[in-house]
Amino acid sequence: MHKSFRPLSNATRPLALAALSVAVAGALIAPGMAHASAFQLKENSAKGLGRAYAGSATAGGDVSVVANNPAAMSDLDGTYVQADITAINFSAKFSGSSRDALGRPISGGNGGDAGTTLPVPALAISTKVSDRVNLGLALDVPFGFQTEYDRNWIGRYDAIKTKLQSFDSTLSASFKINDQWSVGASAIAERTNADLTNAINFNGVGNGIINGINGQLAAGAAQAAAGIAQIQAGMAAGQIPAATGAAMIQQIMQQAQQGAATAAAAKAGVAAAAPPGSDGFAQVKGNSWAWGWQVGAYWKPTANDRVALDYRSRISHNIDGTANFTTTPGYDLLLANPALASSIPPFQHTTGKARLTNPAVATLSYWHQEEKFGLGFDLAWTQWSVMRQLTLNYANPLQPNTTLPFNWRNTWYASVGGDYYVTDKLTLRAGVAIDQAPMSASNRDPRVPDAARRMATFGIGYKASEHFEINASYAHIFVSHAGVNGATSATGDVLTGSFDDYGNLLSVSAQYKF
């Protein structure tokens, strides 16, 4: 085994790096079950949810504009505090199959319901400091995601648990140019936390080691054949006596046979130490602070119409992560052999860094106001194309950088909705929306089993006094067929099938005007 394993470092280390790369990458980009596409969240306004976020920046009376379009703060006359909380319930059930790198079926179930129910809080404060200037502060979660499968499901080598949250603190200011035009800008501090787990297929790692042995054995056989051919050519030319040449050929053949026997023993030892079903466990955590900005414009072309345009910058994070691994007793036996320790992946604690970019978002918002009702729409573009690939840089200099492709595409969100004023205190709301997904079946991953969405919403608002109001909204999300055409793990395990997804949102808010 010593002779066969010693040169295997180059053959097996890429497999270990791939396993670690997928683990770290998953923690940093996976982002969860969110209302908007992929891991984007819009849930910072119960009022807005009631109309599917149509008129998100133009409907009026909503302090969430501090985060959604700072220019619209110019309509908030006074000091306001608004607190929102949204319960996001999302279901994701997989059906399909999984096979390892050798084409053998992987045991396990379909993972149960990977969805969850999570609260998403938001707080916004706005105050008018002069006739033309408003200042505001908002705390919200613009990106977030969580999925968790059963630990023994067939896709466990791709994902078990994924949790990502980006917390924003936004400082905003607006300036009223005249009665028709206002502009605004924001500075954004963003904290991103990630936590991910997945199983490690040590049988797959062992197969990679065996493939390395086979590769070395084939190279040795080719070298022996070349040596024999060279000796035979020398014998034919009379340069090597026949008896000497025959002895040399016999010696090469004996060495080849010994090498084959040693390789066979080595492969048998690896197979016994890492049989099918030998699963380890990986947990990866990472976090980062980063900064961004947004600018907005607010226009009132008539007394009853309002238009707003907002651009939020992309925010690039330099994520610091740590990875911890649990191995198997059989694999530990291989690691305990000093002749093997330097040739096979140890799966030890390590650190790494990756540059993650949350996408830019541009939003056009319109609202038309009548005495008894208001109608509006929103059209938003999200720059998911920034998720083309992710490059991981390891603290260990022996581990080369790894680049993972994602190839996501930009998406559009469109909504139409409105308010109906039953009385001067009671308001009813409703809306519908469509939302594209940035991935397709060819690059969909079980960590982010997202697809195109359609949403129907309704809400209610009650103004208890001139200073205090409460709002509540509900939304149901219909998700299109989410096919998975061969998601591949670090050890070559292939997951094929589809997800059946849906979501429910329940949001409440309270607003107080001083």
C-alpha positions as a Python dict, from the first residue, in 0.01 Angstrom:
ca = {
    (1, 'M'): (0, 0, 0),
    (2, 'H'): (289, 232, 73),
    (3, 'K'): (421, 223, -279),
    (4, 'S'): (80, 258, -437),
    (5, 'F'): (-38, 546, -222),
    (6, 'R'): (272, 760, -197),
    (7, 'P'): (229, 938, -530),
    (8, 'L'): (-149, 978, -505),
    (9, 'S'): (-153, 1331, -362),
    (10, 'N'): (-210, 1497, -698),
    (11, 'A'): (-483, 1251, -787),
    (12, 'T'): (-689, 1276, -470),
    (13, 'R'): (-643, 1631, -348),
    (14, 'P'): (-863, 1791, -619),
    (15, 'L'): (-1148, 1571, -498),
    (16, 'A'): (-1104, 1697, -143),
    (17, 'L'): (-1085, 2056, -263),
    (18, 'A'): (-1401, 2009, -466),
    (19, 'A'): (-1586, 1877, -162),
    (20, 'L'): (-1469, 2169, 49),
    (21, 'S'): (-1540, 2416, -230),
    (22, 'V'): (-1900, 2309, -266),
    (23, 'A'): (-1949, 2323, 109),
    (24, 'V'): (-1803, 2673, 148),
    (25, 'A'): (-1972, 2799, -168),
    (26, 'G'): (-2307, 2671, -55),
    (27, 'A'): (-2275, 2853, 274),
    (28, 'L'): (-2182, 3175, 103),
    (29, 'I'): (-2427, 3188, -186),
    (30, 'A'): (-2724, 2984, -76),
    (31, 'P'): (-2885, 3171, -1),
    (32, 'G'): (-3361, 3014, 109),
    (33, 'M'): (-3711, 3032, 82),
    (34, 'A'): (-3784, 3395, 10),
    (35, 'H'): (-4076, 3589, -135),
    (36, 'A'): (-3884, 3735, -430),
    (37, 'S'): (-3673, 3532, -671),
    (38, 'A'): (-3378, 3325, -542),
    (39, 'F'): (-3297, 3462, -194),
    (40, 'Q'): (-3427, 3819, -231),
    (41, 'L'): (-3681, 3947, 22),
    (42, 'K'): (-3928, 4235, -16),
    (43, 'E'): (-4097, 4186, 320),
    (44, 'N'): (-4053, 4523, 490),
    (45, 'S'): (-4411, 4649, 461),
    (46, 'A'): (-4744, 4488, 552),
    (47, 'K'): (-4919, 4765, 360),
    (48, 'G'): (-4714, 4692, 49),
    (49, 'L'): (-4766, 4317, 71),
    (50, 'G'): (-5145, 4367, 70),
    (51, 'R'): (-5123, 4505, -284),
    (52, 'A'): (-4836, 4275, -398),
    (53, 'Y'): (-4599, 4572, -355),
    (54, 'A'): (-4765, 4764, -637),
    (55, 'G'): (-4700, 5132, -569),
    (56, 'S'): (-4432, 5036, -317),
    (57, 'A'): (-4280, 5385, -328),
    (58, 'T'): (-4579, 5589, -447),
    (59, 'A'): (-4896, 5475, -266),
    (60, 'G'): (-4821, 5706, 24),
    (61, 'G'): (-4829, 5680, 402),
    (62, 'D'): (-4576, 5394, 416),
    (63, 'V'): (-4255, 5456, 612),
    (64, 'S'): (-4083, 5160, 440),
    (65, 'V'): (-3992, 5408, 163),
    (66, 'V'): (-3691, 5490, 383),
    (67, 'A'): (-3548, 5160, 250),
    (68, 'N'): (-3740, 5132, -78),
    (69, 'N'): (-3707, 5483, -225),
    (70, 'P'): (-3572, 5765, -4),
    (71, 'A'): (-3706, 6039, -233),
    (72, 'A'): (-4064, 5944, -138),
    (73, 'M'): (-4000, 6044, 224),
    (74, 'S'): (-4081, 6399, 116),
    (75, 'D'): (-4451, 6308, 144),
    (76, 'L'): (-4417, 6209, 512),
    (77, 'D'): (-4504, 6528, 698),
    (78, 'G'): (-4388, 6483, 1057),
    (79, 'T'): (-4211, 6206, 1248),
    (80, 'Y'): (-4317, 5844, 1189),
    (81, 'V'): (-4221, 5509, 1337),
    (82, 'Q'): (-4332, 5189, 1164),
    (83, 'A'): (-4268, 4831, 1275),
    (84, 'D'): (-4348, 4531, 1052),
    (85, 'I'): (-4309, 4158, 1095),
    (86, 'T'): (-4378, 3897, 828),
    (87, 'A'): (-4406, 3523, 881),
    (88, 'I'): (-4276, 3345, 571),
    (89, 'N'): (-4395, 2987, 534),
    (90, 'F'): (-4249, 2801, 237),
    (91, 'S'): (-4278, 2436, 135),
    (92, 'A'): (-4030, 2253, -91),
    (93, 'K'): (-4080, 1880, -152),
    (94, 'F'): (-3850, 1685, -383),
    (95, 'S'): (-3928, 1379, -590),
    (96, 'G'): (-3670, 1203, -802),
    (97, 'S'): (-3358, 989, -784),
    (98, 'S'): (-2986, 1013, -718),
    (99, 'R'): (-2691, 807, -838),
    (100, 'D'): (-2326, 807, -741),
    (101, 'A'): (-2033, 857, -977),
    (102, 'L'): (-2043, 486, -1070),
    (103, 'G'): (-2414, 500, -1158),
    (104, 'R'): (-2531, 315, -847),
    (105, 'P'): (-2855, 433, -680),
    (106, 'I'): (-2803, 630, -357),
    (107, 'S'): (-3014, 513, -65),
    (108, 'G'): (-3242, 745, 128),
    (109, 'G'): (-3573, 926, 111),
    (110, 'N'): (-3680, 1241, -73),
    (111, 'G'): (-3583, 1473, 214),
    (112, 'G'): (-3923, 1555, 360),
    (113, 'D'): (-4038, 1916, 343),
    (114, 'A'): (-3727, 2132, 316),
    (115, 'G'): (-3924, 2449, 373),
    (116, 'T'): (-3974, 2629, 700),
    (117, 'T'): (-4153, 2916, 872),
    (118, 'L'): (-3942, 3216, 967),
    (119, 'P'): (-4018, 3569, 1096),
    (120, 'V'): (-3876, 3865, 900),
    (121, 'P'): (-3877, 4191, 1099),
    (122, 'A'): (-3848, 4548, 972),
    (123, 'L'): (-3835, 4890, 1137),
    (124, 'A'): (-3848, 5231, 972),
    (125, 'I'): (-3828, 5584, 1115),
    (126, 'S'): (-3873, 5908, 921),
    (127, 'T'): (-3871, 6269, 1036),
    (128, 'K'): (-3916, 6600, 857),
    (129, 'V'): (-3634, 6833, 961),
    (130, 'S'): (-3729, 7124, 736),
    (131, 'D'): (-3976, 7216, 466),
    (132, 'R'): (-3756, 7045, 208),
    (133, 'V'): (-3556, 6782, 394),
    (134, 'N'): (-3652, 6446, 550),
    (135, 'L'): (-3421, 6202, 724),
    (136, 'G'): (-3484, 5834, 788),
    (137, 'L'): (-3347, 5512, 933),
    (138, 'A'): (-3453, 5161, 831),
    (139, 'L'): (-3359, 4816, 959),
    (140, 'D'): (-3466, 4523, 740),
    (141, 'V'): (-3365, 4191, 579),
    (142, 'P'): (-3337, 4231, 198),
    (143, 'F'): (-3189, 3884, 142),
    (144, 'G'): (-3261, 3567, 335),
    (145, 'F'): (-3312, 3197, 290),
    (146, 'Q'): (-3344, 2869, 480),
    (147, 'T'): (-3396, 2509, 370),
    (148, 'E'): (-3336, 2191, 568),
    (149, 'Y'): (-3374, 1832, 445),
    (150, 'D'): (-3373, 1503, 634),
    (151, 'R'): (-3014, 1400, 709),
    (152, 'N'): (-3044, 1071, 521),
    (153, 'W'): (-3215, 1198, 204),
    (154, 'I'): (-3083, 1105, -142),
    (155, 'G'): (-2948, 1455, -207),
    (156, 'R'): (-2760, 1482, 124),
    (157, 'Y'): (-2424, 1516, -53),
    (158, 'D'): (-2553, 1837, -215),
    (159, 'A'): (-2731, 1991, 83),
    (160, 'I'): (-2889, 1927, 421),
    (161, 'K'): (-2929, 2269, 582),
    (162, 'T'): (-2882, 2611, 428),
    (163, 'K'): (-2942, 2938, 608),
    (164, 'L'): (-2850, 3286, 489),
    (165, 'Q'): (-2948, 3627, 621),
    (166, 'S'): (-2846, 3976, 516),
    (167, 'F'): (-2935, 4248, 769),
    (168, 'D'): (-2942, 4608, 643),
    (169, 'S'): (-2913, 4934, 830),
    (170, 'T'): (-3014, 5215, 594),
    (171, 'L'): (-2967, 5589, 652),
    (172, 'S'): (-3170, 5795, 406),
    (173, 'A'): (-3229, 6159, 318),
    (174, 'S'): (-3472, 6326, 79),
    (175, 'F'): (-3478, 6675, -71),
    (176, 'K'): (-3795, 6834, -207),
    (177, 'I'): (-3698, 7037, -514),
    (178, 'N'): (-4049, 7172, -574),
    (179, 'D'): (-4410, 7056, -545),
    (180, 'Q'): (-4356, 6805, -827),
    (181, 'W'): (-4003, 6671, -780),
    (182, 'S'): (-3807, 6517, -495),
    (183, 'V'): (-3479, 6326, -486),
    (184, 'G'): (-3324, 6104, -223),
    (185, 'A'): (-3019, 5895, -138),
    (186, 'S'): (-2926, 5625, 113),
    (187, 'A'): (-2615, 5473, 267),
    (188, 'I'): (-2649, 5101, 346),
    (189, 'A'): (-2451, 4891, 595),
    (190, 'E'): (-2510, 4520, 538),
    (191, 'R'): (-2423, 4223, 757),
    (192, 'T'): (-2445, 3879, 594),
    (193, 'N'): (-2441, 3553, 793),
    (194, 'A'): (-2438, 3203, 642),
    (195, 'D'): (-2468, 2854, 790),
    (196, 'L'): (-2462, 2536, 583),
    (197, 'T'): (-2439, 2161, 634),
    (198, 'N'): (-2415, 1863, 400),
    (199, 'A'): (-2306, 1500, 409),
    (200, 'I'): (-1972, 1383, 268),
    (201, 'N'): (-1972, 1071, 52),
    (202, 'F'): (-1655, 898, 176),
    (203, 'N'): (-1729, 606, -54),
    (204, 'G'): (-1707, 857, -338),
    (205, 'V'): (-1381, 992, -196),
    (206, 'G'): (-1254, 633, -174),
    (207, 'N'): (-1353, 572, -535),
    (208, 'G'): (-1150, 878, -630),
    (209, 'I'): (-850, 730, -450),
    (210, 'I'): (-903, 398, -628),
    (211, 'N'): (-922, 581, -959),
    (212, 'G'): (-590, 741, -874),
    (213, 'I'): (-441, 397, -807),
    (214, 'N'): (-578, 271, -1139),
    (215, 'G'): (-434, 572, -1315),
    (216, 'Q'): (-93, 512, -1164),
    (217, 'L'): (-115, 142, -1248),
    (218, 'A'): (-200, 222, -1609),
    (219, 'A'): (90, 466, -1628),
    (220, 'G'): (323, 201, -1485),
    (221, 'A'): (199, -56, -1736),
    (222, 'A'): (257, 186, -2022),
    (223, 'Q'): (608, 259, -1894),
    (224, 'A'): (683, -114, -1866),
    (225, 'A'): (557, -177, -2220),
    (226, 'A'): (776, 103, -2348),
    (227, 'G'): (1076, -41, -2166),
    (228, 'I'): (1015, -388, -2307),
    (229, 'A'): (979, -246, -2659),
    (230, 'Q'): (1306, -59, -2621),
    (231, 'I'): (1485, -374, -2503),
    (232, 'Q'): (1341, -576, -2791),
    (233, 'A'): (1459, -312, -3038),
    (234, 'G'): (1809, -328, -2889),
    (235, 'M'): (1806, -707, -2914),
    (236, 'A'): (1696, -689, -3279),
    (237, 'A'): (1977, -445, -3357),
    (238, 'G'): (2232, -669, -3187),
    (239, 'Q'): (2305, -408, -2922),
    (240, 'I'): (2174, -625, -2636),
    (241, 'P'): (2259, -997, -2614),
    (242, 'A'): (1950, -1218, -2633),
    (243, 'A'): (2002, -1377, -2289),
    (244, 'T'): (2056, -1038, -2125),
    (245, 'G'): (1752, -890, -2296),
    (246, 'A'): (1530, -1181, -2193),
    (247, 'A'): (1643, -1142, -1831),
    (248, 'M'): (1573, -769, -1838),
    (249, 'I'): (1224, -825, -1981),
    (250, 'Q'): (1153, -1090, -1718),
    (251, 'Q'): (1258, -848, -1444),
    (252, 'I'): (1027, -572, -1579),
    (253, 'M'): (736, -815, -1597),
    (254, 'Q'): (795, -933, -1239),
    (255, 'Q'): (805, -573, -1116),
    (256, 'A'): (482, -500, -1302),
    (257, 'Q'): (315, -803, -1146),
    (258, 'Q'): (432, -701, -801),
    (259, 'G'): (303, -349, -859),
    (260, 'A'): (-35, -482, -974),
    (261, 'A'): (-60, -703, -665),
    (262, 'T'): (28, -412, -437),
    (263, 'A'): (-224, -190, -614),
    (264, 'A'): (-494, -457, -582),
    (265, 'A'): (-426, -483, -209),
    (266, 'A'): (-435, -105, -176),
    (267, 'K'): (-766, -80, -361),
    (268, 'A'): (-915, -355, -147),
    (269, 'G'): (-803, -174, 167),
    (270, 'V'): (-960, 153, 53),
    (271, 'A'): (-1283, -20, -51),
    (272, 'A'): (-1307, -192, 288),
    (273, 'A'): (-1243, 134, 475),
    (274, 'A'): (-1492, 338, 272),
    (275, 'P'): (-1781, 114, 163),
    (276, 'P'): (-2107, 251, 15),
    (277, 'G'): (-2301, 444, 277),
    (278, 'S'): (-1988, 577, 452),
    (279, 'D'): (-2109, 929, 524),
    (280, 'G'): (-1930, 1211, 698),
    (281, 'F'): (-2064, 1555, 779),
    (282, 'A'): (-1959, 1911, 696),
    (283, 'Q'): (-2068, 2237, 859),
    (284, 'V'): (-1963, 2572, 722),
    (285, 'K'): (-2024, 2919, 863),
    (286, 'G'): (-1932, 3257, 724),
    (287, 'N'): (-2007, 3628, 775),
    (288, 'S'): (-1916, 3971, 645),
    (289, 'W'): (-1991, 4344, 669),
    (290, 'A'): (-2019, 4548, 349),
    (291, 'W'): (-2149, 4883, 229),
    (292, 'G'): (-2385, 4998, -46),
    (293, 'W'): (-2598, 5290, -158),
    (294, 'Q'): (-2919, 5380, -336),
    (295, 'V'): (-3064, 5684, -511),
    (296, 'G'): (-3424, 5767, -590),
    (297, 'A'): (-3643, 6020, -770),
    (298, 'Y'): (-4009, 6103, -700),
    (299, 'W'): (-4236, 6287, -946),
    (300, 'K'): (-4598, 6409, -926),
    (301, 'P'): (-4704, 6482, -1286),
    (302, 'T'): (-5062, 6556, -1175),
    (303, 'A'): (-5247, 6598, -849),
    (304, 'N'): (-5359, 6233, -866),
    (305, 'D'): (-5054, 6058, -1015),
    (306, 'R'): (-4717, 5971, -866),
    (307, 'V'): (-4410, 5806, -1025),
    (308, 'A'): (-4092, 5694, -852),
    (309, 'L'): (-3768, 5541, -975),
    (310, 'D'): (-3511, 5385, -743),
    (311, 'Y'): (-3173, 5221, -794),
    (312, 'R'): (-3011, 5016, -517),
    (313, 'S'): (-2645, 4930, -572),
    (314, 'R'): (-2504, 4581, -565),
    (315, 'I'): (-2315, 4508, -244),
    (316, 'S'): (-1997, 4301, -254),
    (317, 'H'): (-1899, 4097, 51),
    (318, 'N'): (-1562, 3946, 134),
    (319, 'I'): (-1695, 3648, 329),
    (320, 'D'): (-1478, 3488, 596),
    (321, 'G'): (-1577, 3127, 655),
    (322, 'T'): (-1480, 2826, 865),
    (323, 'A'): (-1543, 2461, 779),
    (324, 'N'): (-1559, 2170, 1024),
    (325, 'F'): (-1576, 1805, 919),
    (326, 'T'): (-1680, 1477, 1079),
    (327, 'T'): (-1517, 1171, 922),
    (328, 'T'): (-1595, 797, 953),
    (329, 'P'): (-1407, 530, 1157),
    (330, 'G'): (-1293, 357, 838),
    (331, 'Y'): (-1159, 676, 689),
    (332, 'D'): (-986, 758, 1017),
    (333, 'L'): (-801, 425, 985),
    (334, 'L'): (-666, 536, 648),
    (335, 'L'): (-564, 871, 795),
    (336, 'A'): (-389, 694, 1086),
    (337, 'N'): (-150, 524, 843),
    (338, 'P'): (152, 759, 822),
    (339, 'A'): (224, 631, 473),
    (340, 'L'): (-118, 755, 358),
    (341, 'A'): (-174, 1072, 561),
    (342, 'S'): (3, 1297, 311),
    (343, 'S'): (-168, 1139, 11),
    (344, 'I'): (-540, 1151, 97),
    (345, 'P'): (-767, 1440, 196),
    (346, 'P'): (-774, 1483, 576),
    (347, 'F'): (-1101, 1685, 594),
    (348, 'Q'): (-969, 1897, 879),
    (349, 'H'): (-1084, 2235, 1006),
    (350, 'T'): (-994, 2510, 761),
    (351, 'T'): (-1075, 2870, 678),
    (352, 'G'): (-1144, 3039, 350),
    (353, 'K'): (-1259, 3359, 183),
    (354, 'A'): (-1492, 3427, -105),
    (355, 'R'): (-1626, 3739, -271),
    (356, 'L'): (-2007, 3735, -276),
    (357, 'T'): (-2210, 4008, -446),
    (358, 'N'): (-2574, 4075, -361),
    (359, 'P'): (-2743, 4205, -677),
    (360, 'A'): (-2837, 4557, -778),
    (361, 'V'): (-3210, 4633, -801),
    (362, 'A'): (-3388, 4900, -1005),
    (363, 'T'): (-3758, 4968, -936),
    (364, 'L'): (-4020, 5177, -1119),
    (365, 'S'): (-4331, 5249, -913),
    (366, 'Y'): (-4657, 5420, -1016),
    (367, 'W'): (-4974, 5517, -827),
    (368, 'H'): (-5302, 5679, -931),
    (369, 'Q'): (-5518, 5820, -651),
    (370, 'E'): (-5895, 5868, -647),
    (371, 'E'): (-6126, 5960, -361),
    (372, 'K'): (-6245, 5604, -289),
    (373, 'F'): (-5961, 5398, -429),
    (374, 'G'): (-5602, 5395, -551),
    (375, 'L'): (-5434, 5178, -817),
    (376, 'G'): (-5069, 5119, -893),
    (377, 'F'): (-4801, 4896, -1035),
    (378, 'D'): (-4437, 4811, -971),
    (379, 'L'): (-4176, 4688, -1216),
    (380, 'A'): (-3842, 4576, -1068),
    (381, 'W'): (-3524, 4447, -1232),
    (382, 'T'): (-3272, 4242, -1030),
    (383, 'Q'): (-2916, 4194, -1151),
    (384, 'W'): (-2874, 3823, -1069),
    (385, 'S'): (-2617, 3796, -1350),
    (386, 'V'): (-2356, 3900, -1089),
    (387, 'M'): (-2385, 3537, -976),
    (388, 'R'): (-2189, 3401, -1273),
    (389, 'Q'): (-1931, 3224, -1062),
    (390, 'L'): (-1780, 3216, -714),
    (391, 'T'): (-1405, 3195, -650),
    (392, 'L'): (-1287, 3052, -318),
    (393, 'N'): (-946, 3146, -176),
    (394, 'Y'): (-812, 2914, 94),
    (395, 'A'): (-594, 3007, 392),
    (396, 'N'): (-395, 2686, 342),
    (397, 'P'): (-137, 2759, 69),
    (398, 'L'): (-144, 2391, -34),
    (399, 'Q'): (-507, 2429, -142),
    (400, 'P'): (-542, 2602, -480),
    (401, 'N'): (-821, 2847, -546),
    (402, 'T'): (-1145, 2701, -677),
    (403, 'T'): (-1398, 2862, -912),
    (404, 'L'): (-1757, 2739, -917),
    (405, 'P'): (-1999, 2834, -1200),
    (406, 'F'): (-2359, 2942, -1135),
    (407, 'N'): (-2457, 3134, -1450),
    (408, 'W'): (-2769, 3298, -1308),
    (409, 'R'): (-2961, 3544, -1524),
    (410, 'N'): (-3125, 3881, -1454),
    (411, 'T'): (-3494, 3875, -1355),
    (412, 'W'): (-3805, 4093, -1363),
    (413, 'Y'): (-4079, 4137, -1102),
    (414, 'A'): (-4412, 4294, -1199),
    (415, 'S'): (-4716, 4364, -981),
    (416, 'V'): (-5053, 4535, -1001),
    (417, 'G'): (-5263, 4622, -699),
    (418, 'G'): (-5470, 4880, -520),
    (419, 'D'): (-5650, 5012, -214),
    (420, 'Y'): (-6023, 5056, -153),
    (421, 'Y'): (-6122, 5301, 119),
    (422, 'V'): (-6433, 5156, 285),
    (423, 'T'): (-6439, 5442, 538),
    (424, 'D'): (-6193, 5705, 647),
    (425, 'K'): (-6060, 5448, 895),
    (426, 'L'): (-6085, 5114, 711),
    (427, 'T'): (-5888, 5023, 394),
    (428, 'L'): (-5897, 4700, 193),
    (429, 'R'): (-5611, 4598, -37),
    (430, 'A'): (-5544, 4339, -307),
    (431, 'G'): (-5283, 4265, -570),
    (432, 'V'): (-5120, 4013, -802),
    (433, 'A'): (-4758, 3969, -909),
    (434, 'I'): (-4530, 3759, -1129),
    (435, 'D'): (-4163, 3699, -1052),
    (436, 'Q'): (-3901, 3532, -1270),
    (437, 'A'): (-3636, 3290, -1137),
    (438, 'P'): (-3265, 3342, -1214),
    (439, 'M'): (-3195, 2972, -1274),
    (440, 'S'): (-3337, 2691, -1487),
    (441, 'A'): (-3347, 2311, -1464),
    (442, 'S'): (-2993, 2288, -1600),
    (443, 'N'): (-2838, 2491, -1315),
    (444, 'R'): (-3097, 2457, -1036),
    (445, 'D'): (-2951, 2337, -705),
    (446, 'P'): (-3131, 2179, -406),
    (447, 'R'): (-2995, 2459, -187),
    (448, 'V'): (-3199, 2710, -389),
    (449, 'P'): (-3490, 2509, -542),
    (450, 'D'): (-3652, 2819, -684),
    (451, 'A'): (-3867, 2867, -996),
    (452, 'A'): (-4089, 3134, -1149),
    (453, 'R'): (-4358, 3256, -911),
    (454, 'R'): (-4706, 3405, -919),
    (455, 'M'): (-4852, 3575, -613),
    (456, 'A'): (-5203, 3674, -503),
    (457, 'T'): (-5242, 3902, -200),
    (458, 'F'): (-5500, 4086, 5),
    (459, 'G'): (-5480, 4309, 311),
    (460, 'I'): (-5662, 4534, 553),
    (461, 'G'): (-5570, 4854, 730),
    (462, 'Y'): (-5732, 5030, 1025),
    (463, 'K'): (-5659, 5388, 1128),
    (464, 'A'): (-5738, 5398, 1498),
    (465, 'S'): (-5659, 5770, 1529),
    (466, 'E'): (-5477, 6050, 1354),
    (467, 'H'): (-5158, 5916, 1508),
    (468, 'F'): (-5188, 5538, 1509),
    (469, 'E'): (-5274, 5275, 1246),
    (470, 'I'): (-5236, 4898, 1207),
    (471, 'N'): (-5220, 4682, 893),
    (472, 'A'): (-5231, 4311, 812),
    (473, 'S'): (-5183, 4125, 484),
    (474, 'Y'): (-5174, 3771, 348),
    (475, 'A'): (-5019, 3634, 28),
    (476, 'H'): (-5008, 3295, -139),
    (477, 'I'): (-4721, 3213, -373),
    (478, 'F'): (-4773, 2971, -661),
    (479, 'V'): (-4440, 2829, -782),
    (480, 'S'): (-4385, 2680, -1127),
    (481, 'H'): (-4238, 2334, -1187),
    (482, 'A'): (-3881, 2338, -1051),
    (483, 'G'): (-3693, 2069, -1240),
    (484, 'V'): (-3343, 1954, -1150),
    (485, 'N'): (-3154, 1814, -1448),
    (486, 'G'): (-2852, 1658, -1282),
    (487, 'A'): (-2727, 1861, -986),
    (488, 'T'): (-2380, 1716, -920),
    (489, 'S'): (-2208, 1700, -581),
    (490, 'A'): (-1833, 1729, -517),
    (491, 'T'): (-1796, 1350, -528),
    (492, 'G'): (-1984, 1313, -857),
    (493, 'D'): (-2325, 1214, -715),
    (494, 'V'): (-2602, 1323, -953),
    (495, 'L'): (-2948, 1434, -833),
    (496, 'T'): (-3233, 1438, -1086),
    (497, 'G'): (-3601, 1518, -1031),
    (498, 'S'): (-3820, 1815, -944),
    (499, 'F'): (-3949, 2024, -655),
    (500, 'D'): (-4309, 2099, -565),
    (501, 'D'): (-4297, 2443, -401),
    (502, 'Y'): (-4547, 2692, -260),
    (503, 'G'): (-4543, 2975, -7),
    (504, 'N'): (-4763, 3167, 235),
    (505, 'L'): (-4690, 3508, 384),
    (506, 'L'): (-4866, 3675, 678),
    (507, 'S'): (-4760, 4026, 769),
    (508, 'V'): (-4869, 4277, 1036),
    (509, 'S'): (-4752, 4630, 1110),
    (510, 'A'): (-4809, 4921, 1341),
    (511, 'Q'): (-4738, 5285, 1255),
    (512, 'Y'): (-4730, 5583, 1488),
    (513, 'K'): (-4707, 5948, 1389),
    (514, 'F'): (-4577, 6190, 1651),
}
